[in-house]
Amino acid sequence: MAEQSFLDRLAALRLASCDQLPTPQLAVLTRATARLRRSGMLQKALQVGETVPNFHFIDLDNNQQSLYQLLETGPVVLNFFRGFWCIFCKTELEALNLIRSELDSTGSHYLAISSQAPDPADSGYGAVQFVYDKQNQIARSFNIVYELTGEEKELLLEWDVDLDGSSVSGSWNLPIPATYIVAQDKTVCFQFSDVDFRSRCCPQELIEELTRLQTQQVKSS
C-alpha cells in the first residue's frame, strides 16, 4: 500500500467515523488527546537507541517464544494496537497485512500486540502473530499506557466497548498507537507513537527502515 493511499484512507476514515460524531462526543476525544499530549507520554515512551525489554508469548504453533529469541534471526516489528473493536486499529492491521511479503523479504518478524485476545472470528489477517498482552504488561514496559478518565470510559461504554470485561484488557487503560522496529542488538532503531488514536505509522516507513537495516547488515558482513 502506497504511503499516500494509506494516509488518504485514514483521512477518509476520520471524516466518516469521527468528524460526524455528536459535538459532546467529539469534545471528549479532543480533551483526551490534549490531556495525553500535556502529560509528556510521547517523551516518556521508549525511544530510538534505548534497549527493549524482553517478553514472552505463545506463537502460532502454540510454543513458548520470546522477543529476544526472534531477534537472533532478524529485526522485529512491534505494533501496539488498542483492540479489534477500534476501526483505526483494524485499518492499520489490514495495511500491515498487505505488506507482509515485503516485511518477510527483509528477514524481519512482525508481532501485533494488544490487550484484547484475538477472536477466532477475526481471521482476515492471514498468519499474523498476535500477542495477547494481558493488562497491557508489555505496553507498560514501553511506557505507552494511560488510564482513561471517567468521561472517556462513559464514551466507550456508549460505543459498547467495555474494557473492564474479561474479553478485553480487564482494566480501564489503553496503549497509545505505537510501532517499533527492534534491531538485533535489542535496541529501538525506529519508533512511531502518537497520543491521537487516529494517527498511525505508515507501512512504507517500516519497509524503508528495514531495507536500510538489511543493506547495513550486508555491508558489515
TAFEN-V101414 format. One record per pair of residues at least 4 apart in sequence whose C-alpha atoms are under 7 Angstrom apart, sorted by the first residue. I is the first residue (numbers start at 1). J is the second residue. D is the distance in Angstrom with one decimal. If there is no record, write none. Layout:
[[I | J | D] [I | J | D]]
This chain:
[[1 | 5 | 6.5] [1 | 6 | 6.5] [1 | 95 | 6.7] [1 | 98 | 6.8] [2 | 6 | 6.3] [2 | 204 | 6.8] [3 | 7 | 6.3] [3 | 202 | 6.1] [3 | 204 | 5.8] [4 | 8 | 5.9] [5 | 9 | 6.2] [6 | 10 | 6.3] [6 | 202 | 6.8] [7 | 11 | 6.2] [8 | 12 | 6.1] [9 | 13 | 6.1] [10 | 14 | 6.1] [11 | 15 | 6.3] [12 | 16 | 6.1] [13 | 17 | 5.8] [14 | 18 | 5.2] [14 | 19 | 6.3] [14 | 198 | 6.9] [15 | 19 | 4.9] [15 | 20 | 6.7] [16 | 20 | 6.2] [17 | 21 | 6.9] [21 | 25 | 6.3] [21 | 26 | 5.9] [22 | 26 | 6.3] [23 | 27 | 6.1] [24 | 28 | 6.5] [25 | 29 | 6.6] [25 | 155 | 6.9] [26 | 30 | 6.2] [27 | 31 | 6.1] [28 | 32 | 6.1] [28 | 151 | 6.9] [28 | 152 | 6.6] [29 | 33 | 6.3] [30 | 34 | 6.3] [31 | 35 | 6.0] [32 | 36 | 6.3] [33 | 37 | 6.2] [33 | 195 | 5.8] [33 | 196 | 5.6] [34 | 38 | 6.2] [35 | 39 | 6.2] [36 | 40 | 7.0] [36 | 41 | 6.5] [36 | 195 | 6.0] [37 | 41 | 6.7] [37 | 195 | 6.3] [40 | 44 | 6.4] [41 | 45 | 6.1] [41 | 144 | 6.8] [42 | 193 | 6.8] [42 | 194 | 6.8] [44 | 143 | 6.2] [45 | 142 | 5.8] [45 | 143 | 4.7] [45 | 144 | 5.6] [46 | 50 | 6.6] [46 | 142 | 5.2] [46 | 143 | 6.4] [47 | 188 | 6.6] [47 | 191 | 6.6] [48 | 188 | 4.7] [48 | 189 | 5.2] [48 | 190 | 5.9] [48 | 191 | 6.2] [49 | 187 | 5.5] [49 | 188 | 5.2] [49 | 189 | 6.2] [50 | 187 | 5.3] [50 | 188 | 5.7] [51 | 186 | 5.6] [51 | 187 | 4.3] [51 | 188 | 6.5] [52 | 186 | 5.7] [52 | 187 | 5.6] [52 | 188 | 6.6] [53 | 141 | 7.0] [54 | 66 | 6.9] [54 | 67 | 5.7] [54 | 68 | 6.0] [55 | 66 | 5.6] [55 | 67 | 5.8] [55 | 138 | 6.9] [56 | 64 | 7.0] [56 | 65 | 5.6] [56 | 66 | 4.2] [56 | 67 | 6.5] [57 | 64 | 5.9] [57 | 65 | 5.4] [57 | 66 | 6.0] [57 | 131 | 6.3] [58 | 62 | 5.5] [58 | 63 | 5.4] [58 | 64 | 4.8] [58 | 65 | 5.8] [59 | 63 | 5.4] [59 | 64 | 6.4] [59 | 65 | 6.2] [59 | 129 | 6.6] [60 | 129 | 6.3] [65 | 69 | 6.8] [66 | 70 | 6.6] [67 | 71 | 6.3] [68 | 72 | 6.7] [70 | 74 | 6.7] [71 | 75 | 5.6] [71 | 76 | 6.5] [71 | 184 | 5.0] [72 | 184 | 6.6] [74 | 107 | 5.7] [74 | 108 | 5.1] [74 | 109 | 6.8] [74 | 184 | 6.1] [75 | 108 | 4.9] [75 | 109 | 6.3] [75 | 181 | 6.8] [75 | 182 | 5.6] [75 | 183 | 4.7] [75 | 184 | 5.3] [76 | 108 | 5.5] [76 | 109 | 4.6] [76 | 110 | 5.7] [76 | 181 | 5.7] [76 | 182 | 5.2] [76 | 183 | 6.8] [77 | 109 | 6.0] [77 | 110 | 4.7] [77 | 111 | 6.2] [77 | 180 | 5.7] [77 | 181 | 4.5] [77 | 182 | 6.4] [78 | 110 | 6.2] [78 | 111 | 5.1] [78 | 112 | 6.1] [78 | 179 | 5.6] [78 | 180 | 5.0] [78 | 181 | 6.3] [79 | 111 | 6.3] [79 | 112 | 4.8] [79 | 113 | 5.9] [79 | 178 | 6.2] [79 | 179 | 4.5] [79 | 180 | 6.6] [80 | 112 | 6.2] [80 | 113 | 4.8] [80 | 114 | 6.0] [80 | 177 | 6.1] [80 | 178 | 5.3] [80 | 179 | 6.2] [81 | 89 | 5.9] [81 | 113 | 6.2] [81 | 114 | 5.4] [81 | 175 | 7.0] [81 | 177 | 5.8] [82 | 86 | 6.6] [82 | 89 | 6.6] [82 | 114 | 6.0] [82 | 174 | 6.2] [82 | 175 | 6.2] [83 | 89 | 6.7] [83 | 114 | 5.9] [83 | 115 | 6.9] [83 | 116 | 5.4] [84 | 89 | 6.7] [84 | 90 | 6.1] [86 | 90 | 6.3] [87 | 91 | 6.1] [88 | 92 | 6.2] [88 | 198 | 6.2] [89 | 93 | 6.1] [90 | 94 | 6.1] [91 | 95 | 6.3] [92 | 96 | 6.2] [93 | 97 | 6.1] [94 | 98 | 6.4] [94 | 125 | 6.7] [95 | 99 | 7.0] [95 | 203 | 7.0] [96 | 100 | 6.5] [96 | 203 | 6.1] [97 | 125 | 6.1] [99 | 103 | 6.2] [100 | 104 | 6.1] [101 | 105 | 6.1] [102 | 106 | 6.7] [103 | 108 | 6.0] [103 | 207 | 6.6] [104 | 108 | 5.8] [106 | 210 | 6.3] [106 | 211 | 6.2] [106 | 214 | 6.4] [110 | 129 | 6.9] [111 | 129 | 5.3] [111 | 130 | 6.0] [111 | 131 | 6.7] [112 | 129 | 6.3] [112 | 130 | 4.8] [112 | 131 | 6.0] [113 | 130 | 5.9] [113 | 131 | 4.7] [113 | 132 | 6.2] [113 | 133 | 6.3] [114 | 131 | 6.5] [114 | 132 | 5.6] [114 | 133 | 5.3] [115 | 132 | 5.6] [115 | 133 | 4.5] [115 | 134 | 5.2] [115 | 135 | 5.9] [115 | 136 | 5.5] [115 | 168 | 6.1] [115 | 169 | 4.8] [116 | 132 | 6.4] [116 | 167 | 6.4] [116 | 168 | 4.3] [116 | 169 | 5.7] [117 | 132 | 5.2] [117 | 167 | 6.7] [117 | 168 | 6.6] [118 | 130 | 7.0] [133 | 137 | 6.0] [133 | 138 | 6.0] [134 | 169 | 6.4] [135 | 169 | 5.1] [135 | 170 | 6.2] [135 | 171 | 6.7] [136 | 140 | 6.0] [137 | 141 | 6.6] [138 | 142 | 6.9] [139 | 143 | 6.5] [139 | 144 | 5.8] [139 | 145 | 6.2] [139 | 175 | 6.4] [140 | 144 | 6.0] [140 | 145 | 5.5] [144 | 175 | 5.3] [144 | 176 | 5.7] [145 | 173 | 6.6] [145 | 174 | 5.4] [145 | 175 | 4.2] [145 | 176 | 6.4] [146 | 173 | 5.5] [146 | 174 | 5.7] [146 | 175 | 6.3] [147 | 172 | 6.1] [147 | 173 | 4.4] [147 | 174 | 6.7] [148 | 152 | 5.7] [148 | 153 | 6.2] [148 | 172 | 5.9] [148 | 173 | 5.6] [149 | 153 | 6.3] [150 | 154 | 6.3] [151 | 155 | 6.2] [152 | 156 | 6.4] [153 | 157 | 6.3] [154 | 158 | 6.2] [155 | 159 | 6.5] [156 | 160 | 6.3] [156 | 161 | 5.1] [156 | 162 | 6.9] [157 | 161 | 5.1] [157 | 162 | 5.8] [163 | 168 | 5.4] [163 | 169 | 5.5] [163 | 170 | 5.9] [163 | 171 | 5.8] [163 | 172 | 5.6] [164 | 168 | 6.9] [164 | 169 | 6.4] [164 | 170 | 4.4] [164 | 171 | 4.7] [164 | 172 | 6.1] [165 | 170 | 5.6] [166 | 170 | 5.5] [176 | 193 | 6.9] [176 | 194 | 6.4] [176 | 195 | 5.6] [176 | 197 | 6.5] [177 | 193 | 5.6] [177 | 194 | 5.9] [177 | 197 | 5.9] [177 | 200 | 6.6] [178 | 192 | 5.4] [178 | 193 | 4.2] [178 | 194 | 6.8] [179 | 191 | 5.9] [179 | 192 | 5.1] [179 | 193 | 6.5] [179 | 201 | 6.7] [180 | 188 | 6.8] [180 | 190 | 5.6] [180 | 191 | 4.6] [180 | 192 | 6.4] [181 | 188 | 6.0] [181 | 189 | 5.8] [181 | 190 | 5.0] [181 | 191 | 6.6] [182 | 186 | 6.0] [182 | 187 | 5.6] [182 | 188 | 4.7] [182 | 189 | 5.9] [183 | 187 | 5.6] [183 | 188 | 6.2] [183 | 189 | 6.0] [192 | 201 | 6.2] [194 | 199 | 6.5] [203 | 207 | 6.7] [204 | 208 | 6.3] [205 | 209 | 6.3] [206 | 210 | 6.0] [207 | 211 | 5.9] [208 | 212 | 6.2] [209 | 213 | 6.3] [210 | 214 | 6.1] [211 | 215 | 6.1] [212 | 216 | 6.1] [213 | 217 | 6.1] [214 | 218 | 6.3] [215 | 219 | 6.3] [216 | 220 | 6.3] [217 | 221 | 6.2]]
